[in-house]
Amino acid sequence: MAATVDVPVKVGEKFRAVRLDSPGVVSVDEYERQPLQDGDLLVKIDLCGVCGSDVHWVHATPEAQARINYPMFLGHEWTGTIAELGPGAPRQDVTGQPIGIGDRVWVKRRSCGECIYCAVLRHPEACIGRKPAMDAAGNRRTVPGAGFAPVLHLAGNQDLEVIKVPDHVSARAAVLLEPLTNALVAVERSMQGGAPWAGIGYGPGATVVVQGAGPIGSLIACVARLTGADKIILVGAPKGRLDIVQDVAGVDEVVDIDQVPDWEERVKLVRAMTPSGIGADVVYEAAGVPVAFKEALRMVRRFGSIVEVGHFTPRRPEPFDAFEICSTAATIHGHYGLATQAWVAGVRFLARHAGTFEFEKLVTNLYPLSEFHTALDNMRRGVDIKPGVYPD
């Protein structure tokens, strides 16, 4: 017998969703649910995480405001279950597993496969040929809402890709899929072009620094622990966050920036914690604070690697001397965008290690949708590592 899911919002009914209307102005208003078209599917939202990017979008710098198309619906770190499927919606996920009503999933739109990034450079995460969702008459479709809502209507042009999340992964762990996938890619980036046996790139036995005790930094520490890092040094704040990450990921050393506010003093402390005092093999900048990159250049050893994974929105520039790069001879990797294989790897990592790491502890508080502004503010102030928002 086919599974059924109680759909909280029927076609034509109103539902609440979070929208960024203009710089600093966030509304939780009502919108009318639209009918599914052929290739669409509807997800019943269980939980949606507040991302650091949400904070940066709401409290955007002038540099970021110039790139934001207002208004925009918020909520990209969602987890939920399929509630309805259009006739042409996928019945298998991208790995060939059957999917149906009641399955927990992640859904994305497929890259075009034809633009230069897809067809020539083999980087579909940078696709520039994806078309907006269109109706049968060729008109652009606008579907309201995102993850901060009771339901998410996913519309596409017969190009939705579904990744099934195993049943044993709880909603509180599954809501971390997006930051976890970024964390996995960040560690993979530090392996690229590497020869760990020759002291180049990341590998087992490496000493790593993680800047930032937010969700991505926390999960990078988990991945580094699992992949054989010898020593993990966490730099961040506040103390409550640091304690949780140290417990979940088993980091070896902690530098509390509230206790050591001067970045140059932090550099001295961190270098003293590394073998022979020469600096870390790899530094992952996941703090999202401009000065942290300058700090990373001083924390890494000569011929080490830096992965910049903290700045997903434009920030005010922080001046630094490019001589720092030359003199360190560091390899610097940027990261932005996730390919389908990265999402599959993230789901497999969650499924395999949900019992190894207590991922749920990183979702430090749950808030009803009606208290979204509190959740957002607590993320901004560092009260939570990851606030989870559920429909109420």
Secondary structure, 3 states (H helix, E strand, C coil): CCCCCCCCCCCCCEEEEEEEEECCEEEEEEEECCCCCCCCEEEEEEEEECCHHHHHHHCCCHHHHCCCCCCEECCCEEEEEEEEECCCCCCECCCCCECCCCCEEEEEECCCCCCHHHHHCCCHHHCCCCCCCECCCCCECCCCCCCCCCEEEECCCCCEEEEECCCCCCHHHHCCHHHHHHHHHHHHHHHCCCEHHHCECCCCCCEEEEECCCHHHHHHHHHHHHCCCCEEEEEECCHHHHHHHHHHHCCCEEEECCCCCCHHHHHHHHHHHCHHHCCEEEEEECCCCHHHHHHHHHHEEEEEEEEECCCCCCCCCCCCCCHHHHHHCCEEEECCCCCHHHHHHHHHHHHHHCCCCCHHHHCCEEEEHHHHHHHHHHHHCCCCCCEEEECC
